[in-house]
Amino acid sequence: MENYTNRAEAIIDLQNRGYDQDFVIKNEHLLCVQDSELISPDNFEVIDAYKFDGAKRQKDNYVIYAIRSMHNDLKGILMASYSAFGKGLSIHLWSKLGANLK
């Protein structure tokens, strides 16, 4: 796992390593923005996770995940604020993402 100094550095490096899709949290799934594919927690793996703590504001706290879909090897990035973990995530998705935070 790399040590990045900021979010932009992490995203650029992950893109250079082939993580070229964008994911967002959509109910109990991840949504691939580019092709509108919903991926259930059972069908993706978290390769790496990087936490970034904002120095002054809580809303600047983020986690960047390197995600790989297991059924089609789609690779991309999920960037989620810490507050996203308290807003309606299913237990299954929360446990999958939360297990990778260190």
N, C-alpha and C positions, 0 to 999 in steps of 0.2 A: 504494500500500500504506500502510495506517495504522500508526502507532506506538502500541501499547497498553502500559500500565504493568503489567497483570496479565491472567491468563487469563479471569477473569470479565468484564472489560471487553471483551475480544475476542469472547467468545461472545455477549454481549448485543448488541453492534454487528452481528455477523454474522446473528444471528436477526432483528434489525430490518431487515436488508438482504435478507431472504427465505431465508436458509439455515436452514430450520426442521426438517430431518430430522437424525437422528443416525446416524453410520456407525461401525462397528467393523471391525477387521481380522479376516478369517475365512479362514485358509489363504492361498490365492492371490487372494482377492477382497476387496472391501469389502462388508459386509453393512449394508443399511439396516434399522435396528432396528424402525422403525414398520411396515414392510410385508414384512419378511423377504426382500427382494429382494437377490440376490447380483449384484454388478457387477464384471466383469472389468476389469483395468487398461486394456484397449483401449477400454472403454466409458465412461470417466470422464475428466474433466480437473480439474487442480488450478488453481483460480482465484487463490488466495493461500495463503501459508504464513507462520505467525508462530512464532518460537522464543521460549521462555521458559526461562531458566536459573535453577534454584534457587540461592539464595545459599549455603546450607549443605549441602544433601543432593543427591546425584546423582539420587535417585528423584524429585526435584521438577523435573527437566528435561523439558519437554514441547514438542511441536509441535502447533499447531492449524491444520488445513487447511480451507479453503473449497472444497468439492467440488461439481462439477456433472456429473450423468449425461448423456451425450450422446444417448441414445436416447429419453429422456422428460423431459428438462430438470428432473429432480429435483435439488434443491439442499440441501446439508446440511453438517454439521461432523464432521470426524474429529479427535479429540484422541488423540495417541499419545505415550507416553513415549519418551525416547531409547533406552531398553533394548529397546523393541519392535523396533527395527531390527536387533538382533542375535539375535532369537529366531525363526528359522524362516521368515522372509519369503522368498517366491520372488524370484528375481533380477528378474523382470519387474515385480513390484509394488514391490520396493525401488528399482529404477531410476526408476520413475514418481514415487514419493514423494520420493526423495532428490534428484532433479533440481531440485526446487523449493525446496530449502534454500539459503539464502544466508548 
